[in-house]
C-alpha cells in the first residue's frame, strides 16, 4: 500500500505566517460567541491588546513594562 502525496498549489505556511494570519480573525469566547466591545466585534489582535492593557491596570509589572516600551518606541519614531 503506497501513500500518495497530495499536490497543492499553496506554499506551506511557516508557524509565524500562520499565527500572523490568525490575528485578524474574530476572537471567540469560551461560550462560542464573538468577543465584542460597544457592539464592535474584536479581532484576536484587539483581544490580546485589551488583555495586556487590563493586566497592566491590575498591576502586572511585565504587561506595564511592555506598554511602556511600546510608548517609548512610538515616541522615538515620531522624532525621526
C-alpha positions in Angstrom: 0.0 0.0 0.0 1.6 3.3 -1.1 0.9 6.7 0.3 0.1 9.4 -2.2 1.3 12.9 -1.7 -1.5 15.4 -2.2 -0.3 18.1 -4.6 -1.5 21.7 -3.9 -0.7 25.0 -5.4 -0.4 26.6 -2.0 3.0 27.1 -0.4 3.2 25.7 3.1 3.0 28.5 5.7 5.5 28.8 8.5 4.3 28.9 12.0 4.9 32.7 12.2 2.9 33.2 9.0 0.0 31.2 10.3 0.0 33.0 13.6 0.1 36.4 12.0 -2.7 35.5 9.6 -4.9 34.4 12.6 -4.6 37.8 14.4 -7.2 39.4 12.1 -9.8 36.7 12.7 -12.6 37.1 15.2 -11.9 36.4 18.9 -14.3 33.8 20.2 -15.2 33.5 23.9 -15.5 30.2 25.8 -19.2 30.1 25.2 -18.6 30.3 21.4 -19.8 33.9 20.9 -17.6 36.5 19.3 -16.0 39.0 21.7 -17.4 42.5 21.4 -16.8 45.9 22.9 -19.5 48.5 22.5 -21.1 46.4 19.8 -17.9 46.1 17.7 -16.6 42.6 17.1 -13.0 42.2 18.3 -10.2 40.5 16.3 -7.8 38.2 18.2 -5.2 41.0 18.0 -7.5 43.5 19.6 -8.5 41.0 22.3 -4.8 40.3 23.1 -4.1 44.1 23.3 -7.1 44.6 25.5 -6.0 41.8 27.8 -2.5 43.2 28.1 -3.9 46.6 29.0 -6.2 45.0 31.6 -3.3 43.1 33.1 -1.2 46.3 33.4 -4.1 48.1 35.0 -4.3 45.3 37.6 -0.6 45.7 38.4 1.1 43.2 36.2 4.6 44.6 36.0 5.6 42.8 32.8 2.5 44.0 31.0 3.1 47.6 32.2 6.8 47.4 31.1 5.7 46.1 27.7 3.3 49.0 27.2 5.9 51.5 28.4 8.4 50.1 25.9 5.8 50.5 23.1 5.2 54.1 24.2 8.9 54.8 24.1 9.4 53.3 20.7 6.4 55.2 19.3 7.9 58.4 20.8 11.3 57.7 19.2 9.6 57.0 15.8 7.7 60.3 16.0 11.0 62.2 16.5 12.5 60.8 13.3 
